[in-house]
Amino acid sequence: MARLTVRVQPGARRSGFTGWFGDHPRLAVAAPPVDGAANDECVRVLATTFGVRRRDVRLVVGAASRTKHFEIDGLDEDDLAAELTRLIGGR
């Protein structure tokens, strides 16, 4: 299981990783921050990006915050770091 903290930018034109916000990757989502739509979109984007099922991605902390903490089953920390580096480069 991998743990990932992201900084979310809701209401973006397209969903996906856009760079870094301090030490955390920035995740833009097209969904607005209304009724959990942005949280659901975060889960969908993370599952698609890392090749896991949606049920393997859990929002642990930050349901009402732009900084969100996720746990992702079926992925280890090294694979997560390698994929983030491939997508948005190193910090």
C-alpha positions as CSV (number, residue, x, y, z in Angstrom):
1,M,0.0,0.0,0.0
2,A,1.2,3.5,-0.9
3,R,0.3,6.7,0.8
4,L,0.0,9.9,-1.3
5,T,-0.7,13.5,-0.3
6,V,-1.8,15.8,-3.1
7,R,-2.8,19.4,-3.4
8,V,-6.1,19.6,-5.3
9,Q,-7.2,22.3,-7.7
10,P,-10.9,21.8,-8.4
11,G,-12.8,23.3,-11.3
12,A,-9.8,22.9,-13.7
13,R,-10.2,22.5,-17.5
14,R,-8.7,19.0,-17.5
15,S,-8.0,16.5,-14.8
16,G,-4.5,15.3,-14.1
17,F,-1.2,16.0,-12.4
18,T,0.1,19.5,-13.2
19,G,3.2,19.9,-11.2
20,W,4.3,20.4,-7.6
21,F,2.9,22.5,-4.7
22,G,5.7,22.5,-2.2
23,D,6.5,18.9,-1.4
24,H,3.2,17.5,-2.8
25,P,2.0,16.8,-6.3
26,R,-0.7,19.1,-7.6
27,L,-3.8,17.3,-8.9
28,A,-6.2,19.3,-11.1
29,V,-9.7,18.0,-11.3
30,A,-12.5,19.2,-13.6
31,A,-15.2,18.6,-11.1
32,P,-16.3,21.5,-8.8
33,P,-15.9,21.3,-5.1
34,V,-19.6,20.6,-4.5
35,D,-21.2,17.6,-2.8
36,G,-18.0,15.5,-2.9
37,A,-17.7,15.7,-6.7
38,A,-14.1,16.8,-6.6
39,N,-13.2,14.0,-4.2
40,D,-14.8,11.4,-6.4
41,E,-12.9,12.8,-9.4
42,C,-9.6,12.6,-7.4
43,V,-10.3,8.9,-6.7
44,R,-11.1,8.3,-10.4
45,V,-8.0,10.1,-11.7
46,L,-5.7,8.4,-9.2
47,A,-7.1,4.9,-10.0
48,T,-6.7,5.5,-13.7
49,T,-3.3,7.1,-13.5
50,F,-1.8,4.3,-11.3
51,G,-3.7,1.4,-12.9
52,V,-5.7,0.2,-9.9
53,R,-9.4,-0.2,-9.2
54,R,-11.3,2.7,-7.8
55,R,-12.1,0.8,-4.6
56,D,-8.3,0.5,-4.1
57,V,-8.0,4.2,-3.7
58,R,-9.2,5.6,-0.3
59,L,-9.4,9.2,0.8
60,V,-8.1,9.1,4.4
61,V,-7.8,12.8,5.4
62,G,-8.9,16.0,3.8
63,A,-12.5,15.5,2.5
64,A,-13.1,19.3,2.9
65,S,-9.6,20.5,2.3
66,R,-7.5,21.1,-0.8
67,T,-4.7,19.0,0.7
68,K,-5.8,15.4,0.7
69,H,-4.2,12.2,1.9
70,F,-4.9,9.0,0.0
71,E,-4.0,5.3,0.5
72,I,-3.6,3.2,-2.7
73,D,-3.7,-0.6,-2.4
74,G,-1.9,-2.6,-5.1
75,L,0.9,0.0,-5.4
76,D,4.1,0.4,-3.4
77,E,5.9,3.6,-2.5
78,D,8.7,3.0,-5.1
79,D,6.3,2.5,-7.9
80,L,4.3,5.6,-6.8
81,A,7.4,7.7,-6.8
82,A,8.6,6.4,-10.2
83,E,5.2,7.1,-11.8
84,L,5.0,10.6,-10.3
85,T,8.5,11.4,-11.6
86,R,7.6,10.2,-15.0
87,L,4.4,12.3,-15.0
88,I,5.6,15.6,-13.5
89,G,9.3,15.3,-13.0
90,G,11.3,15.4,-9.8
91,R,10.9,18.0,-7.0
